[in-house]
């Protein structure tokens, strides 16, 4: 459903569905019921300023009956945010796409405590592209290649590629196995490359995904690139990952299932207590490349990240 309000400060207006019935006579009554304990004066001011509108863009007033609208739109009051000490790099920009290297710790889209401090809002504001939308997503803790559509008239052509799995993605990750001899033996028991396929679902704990019995719905090809002993006596291994599906936390779960959990992962294989972000220890997972046939030029296109994983074993 198209919002009648334009993007403001890089952020979309919020849509609210009004109940069909209840003890509230007006839309104002209902909004005060929901959020009056937080900012009653702000809600009243929005109605008076015409900043709460119906689907046709017509402003609501304090006496607008509840049943007059099913959906209304309004701008949220954005909390003050401290700028994250990470930066986006724009790798490519044309009339259809913006391609960036997303750093670790920056979310793809607004949510929770991160609104202005998201890749989408930063780019909309910096590039003055209010219609920009992400073609896919990366976890906040994952860095690398991220595509955004510029033009609402052409974005569907690219969305279809993702829906049909006509986009090939390549990731890299670093895992550490303790004890150099044991670590090498643990890696040697696999005939690389390996393909992991299983069934993944979101667990009851909303933070996590888990493997369950049933028809596989998640598949990743994993290739061992190189290893090296580290100063602490363990083995660090660099892997190349090619996901054939896109389940939540798929790569992190699949690596942990092999006994090679990704370095600095606070979720897998063990959920750690929530702690402030440690910018010196980012999750060692990088979206290295993305490839597809451009729907307009029909040429094969590849975008590759210029970022590196700080824990990766050195190349020979």
N, C-alpha and C positions, 0 to 999 in steps of 0.2 A: 504494500500500500504506500503510495507516494505521499511524502510529507508536504503539507502546504506551506511550511516554514522553511526558509533557506538555511543552509549550514551557517553557523555563527561561531567565530573564533575556532574554526576547524572542527566543530562538534555538531552532530545532528541534533535536531529537536527530538524530544522524548514523546513517544506515543503512549497514551493511557486509554484503556478501555473502561468506560463507565458501566456500572451495573445496571441491569434493566429495571431493577426495583430495589427497594430498601427503605430505611427510615429517613433518607435524605431527600429533601425537596428540590435542591438545586445542585448543579455541578460543583459550586463553591462549597456547599455543605459537605459533599463527599471528599473533596480535596483537603478540607480542614480536618475531617475525620482521619484521613490517611497521614497527613503531614503537619497538621496544625500544632503539634507539640514541638516541632522543630523550628518552623519559620512562618507563623500565622500572618505577620505583617507583610512578609514577602509575597505570600500567596495573594493576599488582597491587592497588593500593588500590581501584580501581574494582571489580574482581572481588570483593574482600572486603566492600565496602560495598553490594553488590547493585545497582550502577549500570550494569551491562551485562546486557541482557535479551534474551529471544527474542521471537518474533512474538506470543506470548500474554502477554507481560509478565513471564514467570517469569525470575528472576535466574539468571545463569550463575555457576558457581564455578570455582575454579582447575582442577578436574579434569573439567569438562564436555567430553565427547568432541567432536571436530571435526565428526563427521557428525551430531550430534544436532540441529543447526540449520543452515538455509540462510541466513537473514538474522538479524542481531542489531542492536540499537540501543544507542547510548551517547552521553554528552555529551562533546563535545570540550573540551579545556582552551583557553579563549579567551585570546589574547595581549592584553597591555595596549595600548590604543589612545588616541592623543591625539585629543581632540575636534576635529572640523573646525570652522572659524570661520564656519559657515553655519547658518541656521535654517530649519525647516519652518514653513509657515503652514497651519493647518487652515481650509479654506474652507467645508466642509459636513460634517455628520455626522448620520446617522439610523440606523434599525435595520438598514439594509442596507449602506450605503456610508459611507466616509470619503473625502473629496476634499481634496487638499492642493496647495499650490504648492511643488514641489520646487525647491530652489536648485541652481545649478551646483555641481559637485564632489561632491555627495552621491549615492552609488549607490542604486538602487532596492532591491536585495536584498543580503544578505550574500554576500561572495565575496572571495577573495584577502586583501589586507591590511585589508579593511573588513568587519567583522562587526557590532559594536555601532554603528559609524558608517555605518549604512545607514538609508534612510527607513523600511523595514519594521520593523527592530528598535527604532529610536527611537520609532516610533508605538506599537508593541505595549507598550513599557514606559511611555510617557507617558500613554496612554489606557487602560491595563490591559485590552487586547484581545488575548489570546494567539492567538486564531483568525484574526486579521487576515491577509489574503493580497492581493497585488497583482493587479489585473485586467489590467494590461499593464505595460510597462516603458519607462523612459526611460534613455538612456545617462547615465553618471555626469556627463559634461560638459554635458548638456542640462538646461535648467530648464523648469518649467511644470507644467501640470495632470497629476495622477496620481491614479488611482482605486484604492481598496482595498475589498475585500468584508469585511463584518463577520461575517456569519452563515453558517456552513457549510451551513445548511439552504436558504438562498436564493441563494448565490453562483452556482450553476449557471445561473440565469436570466440573469445578467449575462455569464457566460462565453460563453454561446451567442451573445450579441450580437456579441462580438468575433470569435468563430469564423466567423460568417456575414457579417462585414464590414458589420454594421448600425450601426456607430459611425463618425461622421464626425469627423475630427481636423483641426485647423487649427494650423499652425505659422507662426512668423515667423523670419526670419534677416536678418542684415546682411552684405553683401559689400562689399569695397573694390576698385575698379579704378584702377590708377595712371594719372595724367595726365588731367585733366578732359576735354579734347577727345577723346582716345582712348577714355576710359572711356565717354563718352556715345555715341560711335560704336559701341562694342562692344555696348552695351545696345540701341541703336536697330536693330541688325541682326535682332533677334528681333521677331516680331509678338506682343506680349504680350496675353493670357497664352499660355504654351506648355505643352504636356504632354510630359514625358519618359517614354519607356517603353523598357526594355531588359532584358537578362538579367543578373542579379547573382548572384555566388557568393562564398563566403568564399575568400580566396586561401590559398596555402600558408603565408603569414605569417599566423598566427592573429589578428593585430591588425586586419587589413584586409579590406575587401570589394572586389571588382573586377567590371568589366563584361566579359562574354564573348559570343561569338556564340551564337545560339540563340533559342528561343521566349522572348519577353519574360515576365518574372515580377515586374517592379517598375515601378510607374507613379506619377508625381507631377505634379500640376497646379501651375504656378508663375506667380504674378502679380507684376508690378512695381508696388509701392505708391507709392514716391516716391524721389527722389534729391536729393543736395546735394553741392556741392563742399566739400572739407575743407581745413584749413589747410595740409596738406602738398602740395596741388596735385592730389589725386586725387578720385575720386567715390565717395561712399558710397551704397549702394542698399539700401532695405528691401524685402524680398519677403514675400509671403504664399504658403505652401506647403500643398497639400492632398494628402497621400499616399493613394493608393487601395490600396496594399499596404504591408507592414510588414517589409521586408528590413533586415538589419543595416546601419546607417550609410547607409540609402537616400538620405535628404535631403542628407547631406554629399557623397556620391558624385555625385548628380545636379547639385548646384550646381557642384561642381568641374568636371563635364563640360561645363557651359555656359561655363566660363572665368570663373566668379564664385564661387570658393571662399569658404566662410563665414569671416568674420574670426576669427582666433585658433584655427583648426583645426590641431592638431598632426599630423593624419593625411593630410588631403587638401587640395590636390592633391599635396603633398610630405610624406612621412613624416619628421618631425623627430626628433632625438635626444631620448630621455626626459629630462625635466627636472622639478624639483619644481613642484607646482601654483603658478600665478601667479594669486592671487585677484583681482588688479587687471585681469586680462585673460581673463575667461571666454569660452568659445566662444559666439559670438553666434547662438545657436539657442534658441528658446523655443517650447514647446508652449502655444500661446495659448488654445485652446478645444477642447472635446469635446462632441459632441451625440449624442443617441440618444433613442429612445422607451422610457420606463421600462416594464419588463415587468409591473409591478404596477399602477401608476396609469394606464398607457397614454398618458401625457402626454409631449410633447416636452420634453426637459430639455437645458439647455446650462450648462456650467460654464466660466468664463473666468478666465484668470490675471490677477492684479494686478501681476505683475512687468513690468519693462521691460528692453529691451536698451540698454545704456549707449552703444553706438556708433551707434544708429539716427539717421538724419538727422532734424532737427526737422520737425514738422508745420508747414505754412504757417499 
